[in-house]
Amino acid sequence: MNVVVVGGAGFIGSHLVDRLLAESHQVDVIDDLSTGTLGNLAEARAVGGGIKIHHLDAASPEAASLIGMRRPDVVFHLAAFPRRAASIQDHGASFTRSLAVIEAARQHGVGRVVVALPATSLYGHPAANSLPVKESDPVPRGVRGVVARAVLDVLSEYREAEGLEFAALSLASVYGPRQAPGGGVVAAFNDALVSGEQPELHGDGRQTRDFVYVDDVVDALVRAADRSSGLLINIGTGQQTAVRDLWKQMSGGVVNDPTELPARRNELQRFAVSSVRARIHLGWSSWTDLADGLARVRSAG
């Protein structure tokens, strides 16, 4: 299978590239390296063979031309939403980038687009009795959520009007090796433990998240390449973990608690996603429990 991975030098993207190469697929990586790094692709580059890396903006004509030249079976779009957009211009760029990738796929007859969306921005502020949240009727939270919902609507329109098949995976809080400290709380805590510095925590730490290991997420992405279509599918464990409990588990309770900072505006107090649809349509469920995943993060340094 010929595959293009947009954002393939990033945290999740590089793990996906490793998996695709291990399965002998031909992979073209498109990445502007604004958040991803070539270091993330060190293992893939050492393997060589079926990988080509292109330092391009996904919204550029050159990226569209590359998709046209390669005619991939699948485009994985993992560069839609950087961890934290700093400005309204960043949010606008996320939408523009996604629209450009989708249009290039349509124009050049790509079989399918698989897009990663941020689950924590798609479901508003769910009540405790509605957790884990299901995919029905997403309620955007913040501008990031509005943009994510807009990308989902564009995909649905392109499928109906143009016949472009897609799978949109709504990812919970992904963690694992290669994640930058600013990419998630697990990476930030691990960085603090490695450096010996006291970590910072926004809020009291009672807020919960659904932590899902990167290899499990990659498996879902690969499955989405040839199963189901036209659906939003949650990828997570369905389990809530309080952030302060996460720190205790990672630190072993022998390191001082994080410095508590004011909570962020519009912060989610509790969150987890239902993966029932993923089990039905992808034959997928997470298998890495949190203790094992955290141990792998710690051993990777």
N, C-alpha and C positions, 0 to 999 in steps of 0.2 A: 504494500500500500504506500502511495506517495502522500506525504503529510506536510502541511505548513503549520508551524507553531508560532503564533504571534505572542511575543513576550516570553520566548523560550529561554532567555537568559535569566529570568527571574526565579524566585523561590519555587513556586509550584511548577512553572514551565520547565525548569531544568530537570526536575525529577520526572516529568512526563517525557522529556526527550530521552532520558536514560532508559525508560521503560520501552519506548518505541524502538530505539536502536537495539535493545536486547531482543526484541521480537522481529528484527531484520527489516524494519520499515525504512523507507527513504525519507529523511527529514530535512526540511529547510526551516531555519530559525530566522524570524524577523524580530529585531529588537533594537531600540534606539539607545539602550544601555543607560537610560536615565535613572532607573532603579535596579535593573538587573546588572550582572557582571559576567565577564568572560570566565572568571574563576568558578562560577556556578556550573559552567560547562566543561570544567577540566577533565572530568571522567569521560564525558562524551567525546571530547576532542582526542583523548588518548586512545579511545576505541577506534575513532576515525570511521572510515567506510562510508556509511550512508548519511552523513551529516554535512550540511553547508550552512554557514552562519553569515547573515546579511545585516550589517549595521545600518538600519533604515528606520525612519519614522513610519509607523503602520498606516498613517493617513496620507503618505506621500504617493505621487504617481509612480515612483520607482517600485514601491511595495506592491501596488496594484499590477504593474507590469510583470513583476516576478510571479505573482499568483497566476497571471495569464500564461506565462511561459511554462511554469511547472505543471499547471492543470492538476492540482492535487485532488485526491479523493475526499479529503477532509481538511478543513481549516479549524484549528483550535485557537480561539481568541481568548488569551489569558491576560491581555494588557488593557482590558477595558477600564479597570478601576484600581489605580494605585492605592496603597494602604490608606493614605490620608491626603485628600486634595486640599491644597493650601488656599485656594481662591476660587472664585466663580469661574475664572478663566480655565482653571484645571478641570472643573466639572464640565465646562463646555468642550474642552479638548477630549475628555473621555467619550462624550457622545459623538463628536466628529470622527474620532478614531474608530469607534465601533461602526458607525455608518459607512465609513470608507471600506472597512474590511468586509462588511456584509455586501455592499454594492460590488466590490471586486469579485467576491465569490459568485454572486449572481451573474455578473457580466461574463465571467469566464467558465461558467458551467460546472462549478464545484458541486460535488454531490451532497455535502453536508457541512454546516458550521456548528461547532460546539463552543458555547460561550459560558464563561464563569462569571457569576453575579454574586454580590455580597448579601448573604442572607440577613445579616443584622440591620441592613438598610431597607429591606423589602417588606417588613411585616409590622411596622409601627411600634407601639409599646404594648405587647400582648399581655393580657391578664394572666395571672398564675394558673387559672383553671382552663386556659386555652393552650397551655404548653404540653407537649412540644407542638409548635405551630405547623399547620398543613399548608399546602400550596394554594389553596382556594383563595381567590380575591386578595392579592397582595395590597398592602397599604404602605406606600412609601414613607420613610422617615428621613427628613432632611433632604437637602438638594441632591445628595448622593443617591438616595433612594428614588427620588423623582427621575433622575437620569437612568438609573437601573431599570425602572419600570418603562421608561421611554424606549430603551434598547430592546426590552422584551416585546413591546408593542410593534416596533419596527420589524423584528424577526417574524412575528405573527403575520404582519401585513405582507412581507416578502414571500412567505410560504403560501399564503392564500392567492396573492396576485401573480407571483412569479414562479412558484413551484420550488423555491429553495428550502430544502429540509434543514431543520435545526434541532438542537437540544440545548436548553438553557439550564445549567446546573447552579443552584442556589447554595453556595458553600457556607457552612458554619465557620467557626474559628479554627482555621487550619494552622497546624504547627508542625515543626520538624527541623532537621538539619538544614542549614543554608539560609534559614530565615534571618533577615537583618533585625537588629534590636528594635528598630522602629516599626517592624512589621507585625508585631503582636506581643501580647503580654508574656507568653512563654519565652520567646526570644529575649525580651527585655530582662526578665528574671534570670535567665541563664547567663546573660552577659554580666549581670551584677554579681552573680556567684563566681564566675570565672575571674572577674577583675577585682573582686573583694570589696566592691563599692555597695553602698546601701541603695536598693532600688527605690523608685518613686511609684506611688500608687494614687491615682485619681479616685477620690471617694473613699468609703470606709471598707471596701473590699467585699462587701456582702453581695455585690452584683454578680450574677451568674452568667456563664457562657457555656456553649456546647463545643468542646475541644475535640477536633477530629484530626487524626494523623495524616501526614501528607501522602504516604504510600497508599492509604485507603482511598484518598481523594483521586489520586492518579488512576487507580483501578476503575473508579466510577467514570472518569473522563474517557478512558479507553473503551469501556463498555458502551458509552454514549455515542461512540463513533459509528456504530452499526446497529443500534437498537433504539426503538421508540422514535418518535419525532413529534415536533410541535408542542412539546410539553416543558413546563417549568418543573424541575425535579430537585427537591432538597437533598443535600448531602451532609449528613452529620450523624451523631451517635444517639440523639434523643435524650441525652443525659445532661443535667445541669451541674456545673462545678463552680462554687464561689471562688472569686479571685484570691481572697485571703487564704482559702484552703489549698488552692493551687500553690501558693508560696510556701506554705507549711510543708506540703508534700515534696516540693523541689529542694527546700533548704534543710529538710530533716528536723526542723524545729530548733536548730542550734545556732541560727543566725538571727540578728535583730530583725524585727518586722520592718516592712517598707515605710518610708517617709510618706505620710498621708497628705495629699494635696487636695484642693477643692475639686469636687466632682465636675466633670465636663457638662456643659449645657446639653440637654436633650439625651442624656446618658440612658441607655437601657438598664433597667434594674434586674431583669431576669430574661433568660433566652435559651431556647433549645429548639431544634427542628425535628419534625417527624420524617423518618426515612421510609415510610410504608410505600410511597409511590416508587421510590428507588428500588425497593425489593421486588415490586410487581413488574416494573417496566425494564429495569436493568439487571435484575437478579443480583442486586448489590446490597450489602450491609457492611458496616464497619466491623473490623475484627481486632484492631489494635487497641487494647485497653490503655487508659491514661498512664498507669504506672509504667507499662512497658514502653510507651511512646516517649515519656519523659526520660526514662533511662537511656534511650537511644540519643536523645538530644544532649544529655549530659556527657555521654561517651564520645560524641562527635566534637565536643568542645565549643 
